Amino acid sequence: MSEKVTAKLLKKQKEKVEKLMSVFGTEYNDWLYEQHEKYLKENNDRALEELLKIKEQYS
């Protein structure tokens, strides 16, 4: 990525995404929530494994 991610850049990108989503009838917050849920599901097992390794080190 060539450009540093800033609040201004994120705001600009969010506005573009919201406009595009409005064409398809998608709500930004609904989509964002789904992305968060997907990330949690995909990484939950891996995070649990790492936590268990740490626990074993200190037990």
MDTraj code that builds the backbone (N, CA, C; nanometers):
import mdtraj as md
import numpy as np

residues = "MET SER GLU LYS VAL THR ALA LYS LEU LEU LYS LYS GLN LYS GLU LYS VAL GLU LYS LEU MET SER VAL PHE GLY THR GLU TYR ASN ASP TRP LEU TYR GLU GLN HIS GLU LYS TYR LEU LYS GLU ASN ASN ASP ARG ALA LEU GLU GLU LEU LEU LYS ILE LYS GLU GLN TYR SER".split()
xyz = np.array([
    [0.0857, -0.1172, 0.0000],
    [0.0000, 0.0000, 0.0000],
    [0.0898, 0.1228, 0.0000],
    [0.0668, 0.2120, -0.0906],
    [0.1541, 0.3279, -0.1047],
    [0.1113, 0.4460, -0.0191],
    [-0.0144, 0.4519, 0.0146],
    [-0.0656, 0.5663, 0.0897],
    [-0.0873, 0.5283, 0.2359],
    [-0.0438, 0.6157, 0.3269],
    [-0.0633, 0.5901, 0.4696],
    [-0.2116, 0.6030, 0.5022],
    [-0.2605, 0.5090, 0.5797],
    [-0.4021, 0.5095, 0.6176],
    [-0.4228, 0.6142, 0.7268],
    [-0.5052, 0.7116, 0.6966],
    [-0.5378, 0.8185, 0.7906],
    [-0.6892, 0.8234, 0.8093],
    [-0.7325, 0.8957, 0.9113],
    [-0.8767, 0.9110, 0.9350],
    [-0.9426, 0.9769, 0.8146],
    [-0.8746, 1.0726, 0.7551],
    [-0.9298, 1.1424, 0.6389],
    [-0.9472, 1.0460, 0.5210],
    [-0.8467, 0.9637, 0.4981],
    [-0.8531, 0.8665, 0.3892],
    [-0.9645, 0.7655, 0.4140],
    [-0.9747, 0.7178, 0.5375],
    [-1.0807, 0.6226, 0.5705],
    [-1.2196, 0.6822, 0.5517],
    [-1.2358, 0.8075, 0.5928],
    [-1.3655, 0.8748, 0.5783],
    [-1.4037, 0.8863, 0.4307],
    [-1.3065, 0.9237, 0.3494],
    [-1.3297, 0.9386, 0.2055],
    [-1.3691, 0.8045, 0.1431],
    [-1.2958, 0.7005, 0.1825],
    [-1.3241, 0.5681, 0.1289],
    [-1.4612, 0.5187, 0.1739],
    [-1.4942, 0.5431, 0.3007],
    [-1.6241, 0.5009, 0.3531],
    [-1.7367, 0.5676, 0.2758],
    [-1.7220, 0.6955, 0.2472],
    [-1.8249, 0.7681, 0.1719],
    [-1.8444, 0.7065, 0.0337],
    [-1.7374, 0.6703, -0.0322],
    [-1.7461, 0.6074, -0.1642],
    [-1.8164, 0.4725, -0.1555],
    [-1.7776, 0.3944, -0.0549],
    [-1.8372, 0.2618, -0.0370],
    [-1.9860, 0.2734, -0.0078],
    [-2.0235, 0.3668, 0.0783],
    [-2.1656, 0.3858, 0.1111],
    [-2.2458, 0.4243, -0.0120],
    [-2.1906, 0.5085, -0.0971],
    [-2.2611, 0.5466, -0.2201],
    [-2.2802, 0.4261, -0.3107],
    [-2.1765, 0.3468, -0.3255],
    [-2.1855, 0.2280, -0.4092],
    [-2.2849, 0.1277, -0.3509],
    [-2.2787, 0.1087, -0.2207],
    [-2.3709, 0.0152, -0.1558],
    [-2.5158, 0.0595, -0.1701],
    [-2.5396, 0.1893, -0.1712],
    [-2.6766, 0.2389, -0.1844],
    [-2.7371, 0.1983, -0.3185],
    [-2.6527, 0.1837, -0.4189],
    [-2.6994, 0.1394, -0.5508],
    [-2.7566, -0.0019, -0.5416],
    [-2.6931, -0.0846, -0.4565],
    [-2.7351, -0.2240, -0.4432],
    [-2.8288, -0.2468, -0.3257],
    [-2.8629, -0.1400, -0.2529],
    [-2.9542, -0.1515, -0.1407],
    [-2.8914, -0.2142, -0.0171],
    [-2.7603, -0.2013, -0.0051],
    [-2.6892, -0.2568, 0.1090],
    [-2.6616, -0.1467, 0.2105],
    [-2.6867, -0.1756, 0.3371],
    [-2.6577, -0.0806, 0.4438],
    [-2.5142, -0.1010, 0.4904],
    [-2.4403, 0.0070, 0.5011],
    [-2.2992, 0.0000, 0.5395],
    [-2.2805, -0.0662, 0.6758],
    [-2.3569, -0.0248, 0.7751],
    [-2.3407, -0.0810, 0.9095],
    [-2.3737, -0.2294, 0.9142],
    [-2.4726, -0.2728, 0.8367],
    [-2.5044, -0.4159, 0.8300],
    [-2.3879, -0.4930, 0.7701],
    [-2.3330, -0.4399, 0.6621],
    [-2.2195, -0.5033, 0.5960],
    [-2.0984, -0.5079, 0.6894],
    [-2.0717, -0.3978, 0.7588],
    [-1.9579, -0.3907, 0.8495],
    [-1.9730, -0.4911, 0.9629],
    [-2.0923, -0.5019, 1.0158],
    [-2.1190, -0.5992, 1.1211],
    [-2.0903, -0.7412, 1.0712],
    [-2.1354, -0.7709, 0.9498],
    [-2.1108, -0.9030, 0.8917],
    [-1.9612, -0.9295, 0.8757],
    [-1.8856, -0.8257, 0.8378],
    [-1.7415, -0.8405, 0.8231],
    [-1.6757, -0.8694, 0.9585],
    [-1.7213, -0.8024, 1.0621],
    [-1.6689, -0.8272, 1.1962],
    [-1.6993, -0.9706, 1.2399],
    [-1.8212, -1.0143, 1.2183],
    [-1.8610, -1.1502, 1.2548],
    [-1.7758, -1.2528, 1.1798],
    [-1.7567, -1.2304, 1.0520],
    [-1.6769, -1.3216, 0.9690],
    [-1.5333, -1.3284, 1.0215],
    [-1.4748, -1.2148, 1.0535],
    [-1.3377, -1.2108, 1.1038],
    [-1.3265, -1.2860, 1.2365],
    [-1.4233, -1.2628, 1.3251],
    [-1.4217, -1.3320, 1.4542],
    [-1.4316, -1.4830, 1.4353],
    [-1.5201, -1.5280, 1.3493],
    [-1.5368, -1.6718, 1.3254],
    [-1.4109, -1.7320, 1.2650],
    [-1.3495, -1.6623, 1.1695],
    [-1.2308, -1.7139, 1.1021],
    [-1.1082, -1.7183, 1.1928],
    [-1.1029, -1.6331, 1.2933],
    [-0.9824, -1.6223, 1.3755],
    [-0.9988, -1.6704, 1.5186],
    [-1.1174, -1.7075, 1.5577],
    [-1.1435, -1.7495, 1.6944],
    [-1.0611, -1.8721, 1.7332],
    [-1.0608, -1.9742, 1.6495],
    [-0.9876, -2.0971, 1.6815],
    [-0.8376, -2.0709, 1.6923],
    [-0.7859, -1.9937, 1.6007],
    [-0.6434, -1.9617, 1.6018],
    [-0.6056, -1.8842, 1.7284],
    [-0.6881, -1.7888, 1.7667],
    [-0.6613, -1.7105, 1.8869],
    [-0.6670, -1.7993, 2.0112],
    [-0.7620, -1.8895, 2.0161],
    [-0.7742, -1.9809, 2.1292],
    [-0.6502, -2.0691, 2.1395],
    [-0.6013, -2.1189, 2.0270],
    [-0.4793, -2.2006, 2.0265],
    [-0.3610, -2.1226, 2.0828],
    [-0.3469, -1.9990, 2.0423],
    [-0.2366, -1.9156, 2.0909],
    [-0.2490, -1.8902, 2.2411],
    [-0.3700, -1.8637, 2.2871],
    [-0.3915, -1.8420, 2.4300],
    [-0.3596, -1.9672, 2.5109],
    [-0.3964, -2.0831, 2.4581],
    [-0.3663, -2.2081, 2.5277],
    [-0.2160, -2.2322, 2.5343],
    [-0.1428, -2.1977, 2.4291],
    [0.0041, -2.2102, 2.4299],
    [0.0640, -2.1213, 2.5380],
    [0.0145, -1.9998, 2.5468],
    [0.0638, -1.9061, 2.6485],
    [0.0344, -1.9594, 2.7874],
    [-0.0852, -2.0132, 2.8059],
    [-0.1241, -2.0683, 2.9349],
    [-0.0311, -2.1818, 2.9753],
    [0.0025, -2.2689, 2.8783],
    [0.0916, -2.3813, 2.9059],
    [0.2299, -2.3320, 2.9463],
    [0.2765, -2.2256, 2.8862],
    [0.4082, -2.1717, 2.9187],
    [0.4167, -2.1239, 3.0627],
    [0.3066, -2.0731, 3.1159],
    [0.3064, -2.0171, 3.2494],
    [0.2473, -2.1105, 3.3542],
    [0.2185, -2.2329, 3.3140],
    [0.1615, -2.3296, 3.4097],
    [0.2699, -2.4192, 3.4661],
])
top = md.Topology()
chain = top.add_chain()
for i, resn in enumerate(residues, 1):
    res = top.add_residue(resn, chain, resSeq=i)
    for name in ("N", "CA", "C"):
        top.add_atom(name, md.element.get_by_symbol(name[0]), res)
traj = md.Trajectory(xyz[None], top)
